[in-house]
Amino acid sequence: MLAIGYWLLAIGYWLLAIGYWLLAIGYWLLAIGYWLLALCCQGYIS
């Protein structure tokens, strides 16, 4: 029973780590998107 608990805990930490990675990637894509939008608005990209 204890082994199952440790497995679930390990899986939980993995999912949490993956979630943080996806969140970080999401913020990066958002930042790049805003940067490209700013360049478009300033006329650097037609």
C-alpha positions in Angstrom: 0.0 0.0 0.0 2.8 2.4 0.9 4.5 1.6 -2.4 1.4 2.7 -4.3 1.4 5.9 -2.4 5.0 6.6 -3.3 4.2 5.9 -7.0 1.2 8.2 -7.0 3.4 10.9 -5.3 6.1 10.5 -7.9 3.6 10.7 -10.7 2.1 13.8 -9.1 5.5 15.5 -9.0 6.1 14.5 -12.6 2.8 16.0 -13.7 3.5 19.1 -11.7 7.0 19.5 -13.3 5.5 19.0 -16.8 2.8 21.6 -15.9 5.4 24.1 -14.9 7.4 23.4 -18.1 4.2 24.0 -20.3 3.5 27.1 -18.3 7.0 28.5 -18.9 6.8 27.6 -22.6 3.4 29.3 -22.7 4.8 32.5 -21.2 7.7 32.5 -23.7 5.3 32.1 -26.7 3.2 34.9 -25.2 6.2 37.2 -24.9 7.4 36.4 -28.4 3.8 37.1 -29.7 3.7 40.5 -28.0 7.1 41.3 -29.4 6.1 40.4 -32.9 2.8 42.4 -32.5 4.8 45.4 -31.3 7.1 45.2 -34.4 4.1 44.9 -36.6 2.4 47.9 -35.1 5.6 50.0 -35.4 5.8 49.0 -39.1 9.0 46.9 -39.0 7.1 43.9 -40.4 4.7 44.7 -43.2 
